[in-house]
């Protein structure tokens, strides 16, 4: 579901850039940054949902995902939710996009043990089984890659321009 939210949001932002000429969405990189921000707002919301809510993952579901070796799991869930929201804001602000992308990539790495634990321990999210490991690991790599790409850390094009013969100074 989260991959779909990321892809659809990025596509919608890119279409807004093309159709309406919105400068904020003129490239796939910018659209992906905003799409990832939308996905993060969605996923972060689960960190704060009361346990009585059952139509979506809630705080209790998130706490159950935390591996036993992590102290204060309820606090960690709240903290990671805040960090996801901060990362979402950071991605949409040009001045903080690079730092946010790097920090989010690190956060995604740090949250990987919780996703592994949830898959192996049979944790449920809103009554459904957690994402199986064979699916979750590539998703996590995707989120890390999108965060770094949207931040401009990876995938930058080099100009590759070389002086043309006409611009070279004449030989003497």
Buried (B, 14 or more C-beta within 10 A) or exposed (E): EBBEBBBEBBBBBBEBBEEEEBEBBBEBBBBBBBBBBBBBBBBBBBBBBEEEBEEEBBBBBBBBBBBEEBEEBEEBBBEBBEBBBBBBEBBBEEEBBBBBBBBBBBBBEEBBBBBBBBBEEEBEBEEEEBBEEEEBBEBBEBBBBBBBBBBEBBEEEEEEEEEEEEEEEEEE
